[in-house]
Amino acid sequence: MDTTRKLLALLVTLMGIIGVVAVAISAIGFAHDKERAAAVMSILTAVLPVIGTWVGTVLAFYFARENFEAAARASERLLAGRTDRPARDFAIDPNTIQEFDVTGKEDKDIKLLDIRKRLNDIKRYRVPLMSDGKKKIRYVVHQQPLDTYLVDKPGNPDATLKELLDSDTGKPIKTGLAFIREKATLAEAKTAMESAQNCQDVFITDTGDSSGKVLGWLTNNEIRRALEP
């Protein structure tokens, strides 16, 4: 197939050159006859752009294609080098996580307005609900579903996290976490995030699951930035 394409490209290019030369010679040959010269020039004017487009397309295909393939290979090598790196290299240190402390509290005891206030205090759009001195993660509450629920349930200052989680609006919060082991790569973090429903947060724990101690936090934004060329 590649040989056929190369032969076709060669033929199109040669035909284009021959066509332009033939029309040009005809124009010169009929230069003494104004009517015929004008006719040939009209043909040249009409045909030349078409031939030029053919030849230009063929050349662009082959030269641009090689450049594109070279760039793609370079990007793949760069990406491969990054995805093989430990996910923890790109993770948020647990000591710097601005969490909402839920130690000793059940979901029904956690007020949504308190979570919303915490979001305002830390000036972020998501907040992890953690316990035991930032050792355990329960959920990550994002501002969008929280605000949607609060708008839909106005006048209820005592609305709780349990009520939110039991609603359709809060379902993404319940399923939106993924967990990876301490030595997992960035590629494994990305796969874990994409495998979990509505997931935008990946936590590195010493056990590789939700029961373990949090060693790092990767949001979808951290993963995206880490994979950018």
N, C-alpha and C positions, 0 to 999 in steps of 0.2 A: 504493500500500500504506500509506503514511504517513497519507494522508487517511482511509482506512478505519479505521485504528487510532484516530485522533483521534475519529472519529464514534462508534466503538464505545465509547470511553472516556466520551464525553459522554452517550451513551444509558444506559450502566450507572450512571453517577453520578446522572442524572436519575431513572431508575427506582428507584434506591435511596432517594432523597429522597422521591419520590412514594409509594413503598411504606411508608416509615416514617410519613409524614403520614397516609396512608389508615388504617393500623392504629391510629394514635393517635386519629384522629377517631372511628373505630368504637368504641374503648374509652370515649371520652367520651360518645358517643351512647347507649351501652348501660349507662351508669353506674347508671341506676335499676334495671336488671335485674341482680341480683347474679350469676346463673348465666351470662348472656351476657357480662357484664363480665369474669368470671373466665375464660371461654373465650377472649375477645379478648386478655386479658392473657397467657394461656398461649401464644397464637399469636405475640404481640408478643415474648415472651421467647425463643421458638424461632427466629423469623425475623430479629429484629434483629441477632444476631451474624453471621448469614449475609450480610445486606445490608451490614453494617459491614465485613466481610471483603472483599466484592466491591469496595466503594468504596475501602477502604484499599489494596487491592492495585493498583487502577488508578492512584490518586494516587501511591503509592510508585513504581510503574513509571515514570511520567513524570517526577516530580521527582527521584527517585534516579538515574534513567537519565541525565538531563541533567548532574547533578553528577558522576556516574561518567565520562561522556564528557569533561567539562571537565577532570577530574583526569587522565584518560588522555592527553588532548592535551597537557596541561602536562608530564606525565612524558615523553612522546615528544619534546617540544621540548628538555627538559632532557637526555635521553639522547642526542639527536642532537648537542647542543652538546658533550657529552663525547666521544662516539665519533669526532668529527671532530678532536679534539685529537691532537697527536703522541703516539705510544705511549711515546716516550722520557721524556715528562713524568711518567709513572707507573712507570717502570722502576727497578729496583735498579741503582745505580751499580756498574760493574765493579770499581772500586777498593775497594768495601765488601763484595764477595762473599767469603764464607768458604768457600773451595774446598778440594778435595783435589787436590794437585799430582800430575799424572801425566806430567810432562815427561820425555821419553826412555823411557817405559815402555810395553810392550805389554800388552794385556789379560791375557795369561797370567802376567805378572809382578806383577800388582796383587792383593794379598791382601784378601779380603773382611773379615777381622777388623780390618785397618788402616782400611778405610773405615768400619766400624762404630765404631771408636774415634774417628775424626774426627767422626762424627755426635754421639757423646757429648760431645766436647770443645766443639763449637759449639752444643750443645743445640738442634738442629734436627731436622726429620723428612725432610730432603732435603739432598743435598750435590752441587754440580756438580763433575765431574771435568774439570779444566782444565789446560792446558799453556802453555808459552812466556810465562810471566809474566801469566797470566790473559787471554791474547790469544785462545786457541782453546778451544772447548768440545767435549768428546767425548761425555759422557753426564751425566745427572742421576740419581743413585741415590737412590731413596726408601727410607725405613726399612722400610716394610711388606713389599715383595718381598724385600728383603735379609734381614730377620729370618725370613721364611717359609722361605727357602732354607736358612739356617743351622740352623733347627730341624729341617728335613727331612734335613739332612746333618750330624748331630751327630758330634763327635769328629774333625773334619777341620779342624785349624787352618790348613792350607795351602790351603784352598779359594780359588780365584781368581775374578777378575771374568769371565774367559772362560767358566769353568764355569757361572757364574750366567747369563750372556748366552745360552749355548747351551741352557739349560733353559727349560721352559715358563714357569716363574716369572719369569724374567728377560726375556722377550720384550717386555713393556711398556717396559722401559728402553731397548731398541734402537729402538723406534718412537715414544717419548714426547717427542720434541723437535720444535719448529717454529721457523722462522727468518723474519725479516722485515727489510726494508731500513731504513736509518737514518731516513728521513722517513715511514715508515709511520704510519698513524693507529691509534688504539685499536681502531677497528672492524676494521681489517686484522689486528691482533694477535688479536682474538677469533676472527675467521674462520680464521686460520691454526691456532690451537689446536684449534678444533672440526673442522678438516679432517684433522688428523693423528690416527692411531690411538693411543688411550691417552695422548694428550698432555695434560700439565699444566704445561709449561714452554715459554715462547717467548723466543727470544734475538734481540736486535737486533744485526746485524752490518753492517760497512761494505759487504759484498757482497750481503747479503740471503740468504746461504746458510751452510752449515756450514763453508765454507772461510775465511770472513771473520773479521776481528777483532771480538771481543765489545764492543759499546758499551752494552749494557743487558740486563737479565734481568727478564722478567715471568712470575711464577708465576700459576697459576689463581686464587690468592687475591688477588693484586694487581689482576688484571683484574676480578674480581668486586667488589672494594671500589671500584674506579674507576667502575664502572657503577651502583653503588647510588645511589638518589635522595638 
